[in-house]
């Protein structure tokens, strides 16, 4: 069923009002905005109110915007002291845990879905290896969670989206007939570096410019708009040249916050509001997409794959990456569990669906239902987990 513009705005208005109105109540329950938004999308699709297809160009735009704004907003929350003194744990999760997660998921995918080639199996691993800054946002903003844990999860979820993209594109090329993987691998690594440089330069430049603006300062109503402009410029400039836009947006947020610790509160508040709006829309659309695509691969294989991804692949990778550290065991287990899949994986799954890989449909369907399961599992345990580790810290 197609909706005209007034109907689209009506549905969107109802969803945003409901999400905002229920946010206070949800904060004290096991439910979350992401879970309810996902359920709303599924319900609206089943009722034939909205219809979403994987090939819709605007769907990719909405998901990409949501990811960019979430990454930039999370970057603004990074504290200079924590960045300087507690960098080892995030580095371990990025350089060890993420590749290990990719490898574990890829091996399981090949074993459970034998029709997939090795490249397609590891493509699925790459799609599902990054953690989601949207679902983790409720944890990294919870002051009951130890600062080191919040810092690690924030940096991990912010940077691994951009770092996972080269792996996704590499295995996409490898899975397609005639792809030159060796050459593409070097290009993709270069894009990540260029994206970080562009983001750092724009973030630093925007920070220095604050004190040198005509009139001495911005008017209050445009402070948040200034930061929004920086986020969009970082992503756009990186993508328009040879950089990774996701990394550029996150690094721009970090450098802007670190270079100007006294940045106006509107920088964070306004951009978090924009991010939250796009997050609700993204989860609703993804729920509708799940209804549209269905599932045509092996059901028993999927039932084995999802628990492996949630309970073994990510936890084992994180715990292995923390071997030899002095991080308390409770914090290690918390970070090992809390690796939700979300917006970034949705975007990467759509890239896989649009590729020419022989079994792109299987990769997309398995990834979609794995993301669905992760959003539900982690969305229902974020408050419980945060309260648990807060009690452990007090004890």
N, C-alpha and C positions, 0 to 999 in steps of 0.2 A: 504494500500500500504506500503510495507516494504522498508526502506532505508538502503543502505549499509553505511559503515563508512565515505567514502568521501562525500556522499550526506548529511549525518547527520551533518558533520562538515561545509559543505557549508551553510546549512540552519541556523545552530547555528551562524556561522560567520556573515551572513547577518542580523540576528536578533540583535546580539550584536552591530554591527556597526551602524545599524539604531537607536537602543535605545540610544547609546552614542551620535551619531550625532545630534539627535533631542532633547537631554536633555536640552540644553540651551534655545531652543525655547519653549519647554514645560513648563519650569520654570515660564514663564510669562503668561501662559494660564490656563484654567480650566482643561486641560487634564493632564495626568500623565503617567509615564512609565508603571505603573502597569495596567492601563486601556488599553493602546496600546498593551502591551504584551499579555494581555488576549484576545483582539480582534484579534491579529495575530494568536494565537493558535486556536481560533474558525474558522478563515478563512482558515488556513492550513488544519484543519481537514475536513471542508466542501469541500475543493478542493481535498481531499483524498491524501494529501501529507504526513501527519503524522497520526498515529493511536495510541491511548493510551487506556489501559484497567485498571480498578481498581485493578485487581489482579497482575499487573506487579510489581515484587519486586524492580526493579531499580527505579520505580517511587517513592516509599517510601524513598529510599536512597537519591534521589535528593532533595525531599522536606525536609527531615530531615537535610541534610547538609545545605540547605538554611536557615533553622530555627536556627541551631546551630551558624552559622557564623553571622547571623543578631543579635542574642541575645548577642553574645560575643562583637561584634562591638558596640552595643548600651551600653553595660556595660562599655566599655572604655570611653564613653562620659559622664558618671556620674561624677559630681563634688563633691569633699569632703565637701565643705561648705554647698551646697544644701542638701547633704545627711544627714549632721549633724543637720541642722537647719530647714529643710522643709521635715520632714518625716511623718507628721501626715496625709496630704492629700493622699499620695500614700498608706499608711496603710489603710485608710478608703476605698479607691477604691478596694484594694485587699481583705480585710477581710469582707467588707459589700457589696460593689457594685457588685462584681463578683458573690457571692452566690445568691444575690437577682436577678441578671440577669438570672442566671441558673434557679432559681425557677419560675420566670415570664415566661420564654420561655418554660419551661417544662409544666407548666399549660396550656399555649396556645396550645402547641403541642398536649396534650391529648384531649383538647376540639375540635380542628380542624381536628385531625387525630385519630378518635376513635379506629381504629384498633391497634394502638400502646398500649402496656402495660404501666403502670406507670413507670416502670424502663426504658423502651425504650424512653418514652417522656422526662424523665429527662436526659437520655443519650444524646438526641438531644440538650437539654439545656446546658449540659456540653460541648458538641462539639462546641457550638456557644457562650459560655460565655467569652473566652479570647479575648482580643484585639490583633491586629496584629502589631508587631514591624516593618514589612516591609512597610506597607501603612502609618504608623505614622511617619516613618523616615523623610519625607519631612517637617513635622510639628515640630518635636523635634529639627531639625537642622535650623529652621527658626528663626533668631535672632529678628524678629519683634514680635514674640509670647512671652509673659511674661515668664521669667525664671522659675517661679514657675509652670506654666502650662506645659512647656516643660519637666521639671523635673518630674512632676507627671505622665504625659503620658508615658514618657520613662521608668520609674520604673514600672509602671503598666503593660505596654505591654511586658516588659522584664520578669517580674516575674510571671505574671498570666498564661503564657503558661505552665511553669513547674508546677505551682500550680493547674492548671486545669486538668493536666494529671491524677493525682490520682482519681479525680472525674470521669473522662471518664472511666478509668479502673474499678473503683468501680461499676458504673452503667452497664458497659459491663458484668461484672461478675454476677450482679444481674439480668440482662436481659436474660442471658443464663440459660438453664435448669440445676438445681443442683449446682449452684454457692454458695460458702460460703462467703457471703458478709461481715459478721462481722469480720472474720479473715483477709480477704483481705484488709479491710479498715485500720486496724492497720498497716499492712505491707506497704501499699501505703503511709501512713503518715510518716512512718519511712524512706522510700525511699527519700521523699522530704527533710527531715532533713539531711540525709547522703549526698545527692547531694550538699546541701548548704555547708556542712563541707568540702567536697572534693574540691569544687570550691574555697572556701576561702583559703584552705591550699595550693593548687597549685598556685593560684594567688599571695598569699603572698610570697611563695617560689620563684616563677619566678621573682618577683620584687626584692627580696633581692639578687638573683643571678646575676642580671644585673651588679652590681658594683664589682662582684668578679669573672668575667669570665677570662679565660686564655687570655693573651694578653691585658687585661684591658678593652676591649670593643668589641662589634660585628662590623663587617664591615657593612657599610651603606646598601648594597644590601640585607643583610640578617636580618635586623631589623624587617621588617614586617613578615618574615617567622618565626621568634622566637615567635611572638605573635600568629600567626596561629597555631603553634605547641602547645602552651598552651591551646588554645581553643579546639583542637582535643583531647589532653590528658585529659582535664577535662571531656569532654563528654564521651570519651571512658572508662576512669577509673571508672566513676560513673556507666555506663551501664554494665561494666564487673563485678562489685561487686554487691551492693544492693542499689545503689543510683539512683537519678533522673538526667539523663544527661543534660536535658534542663536547669534545675536550676543550675547545676554545671557550665555550660558554661557561663551563665549570671553572676553568682556570681564571677567566676574567672576573668571576664572582669572588674567588679566593683572593686574588691580588688586589682588587678594589677594596675588600674588607680589611686586608692586612696593611695596605699602604695608607688607608684612612680609617683608623680605628674609631674615629668620632663621626662616621657617616650617619646621616639622619636616619631615625627609626623608620621613616617612610620608605627608605630603600628596601628594607626587609619586609615590612608590613604590606606595602602595595604589591610587591612582586610575589609574595606568598599568596595573596588573594587572587592574583591573576593565575598563578600556578594551580591553586585549588580549584578554580573554575574549570580550567582545562582538564584537570585530573578527573573531575566528576564526569565531564563529557566523554573522556577517553574510556573510562571503565563502563559507562553505559553503552557506548558503541561497541566495545569489545564483547560485552554480554550478548548484544544482538548478533554480532558476528559468529559467536559460538553456535547460536541457534541456526544460522544460515548454513554453515559449513557441514554440520553434523560430524560423524566419524565413520570412516569406511575401512580402517585398518583392523588389525587384530585386537579385539576387546581384552582378552586375557593378557596379551603382551602389554597393553596400556596399563592394566591394573597392576602389573608387576613393575613397570617402568616408573610410574609416578612415585610410589613409596621409596623406590631405590634413589630417585633423584632427591626427594625431600629428606630421607632419614639416613642415607648412607653417603651419597656422592659429596654433597656440600659439607656435612659435618666432618667426614673423614678428611677431606681436603684442608679444612680450616685447622683441625686439630693437628694434622701433620705439619702445617705451616708454622704452628706455634711451638713445636718441639724445641726445647732448650731455652725458652723464655721464662720469665718470672711472673707472667700473667696468671692471676688466680684461676683455679680450675673452673669455678662457677662462671667467671667472665668468659673463659674460653668456650664453655658449653653454650652460653647464651649467644655469643657471636657465631658459633658453629650452626646453631639452629636458625638464627634469624638472617637468612639469606633469601628473601622472597624474590620471585620473578614477577615482572610487571611490564611497565610501559616500554622499556628498552627491548625486552624480549618480544613484545607485541610487534614493535617496529621491525625487528630483525626477522621475525617469522613472516611478515608481509613481504620483505625483500626476498626471502626464500621462495615464497609462493609465486612471485613474479619472475623467477629465474627460469632457465631452460634445463635445470637438472632433471634427469629422468623421473625421479620419485619426489619431486618438489611438493606434491600434494600430501604425501605421507609425512614429510618433515613438518609441513605447516600444521596439519591436523594434530599430530602428536604434541608439537610445541604448544599449540593453542590450549589443549586440554590439560597439559602440564602446568601452564601458566594459570589457568582457571583453578586448579587444585591448590597451587601455591598461594594465590590471592586469598582463597578461603581459609586455608590452614594458618597462614601467617597473619591474616587480618583478624582471625578469631583469637589469636594467642599473643598479639602485641601488648595489650594491656595486662593480661595475666603474666606474661614474661617479665614486663617492666616492673610490676609489683613484686614478683618473686625475687628478682635480683636486687631490688631496693631493700627488701627485708634481709637478704643475705648480707648486704653491705652494712646495714644497721647492726646486725648481730655480730 
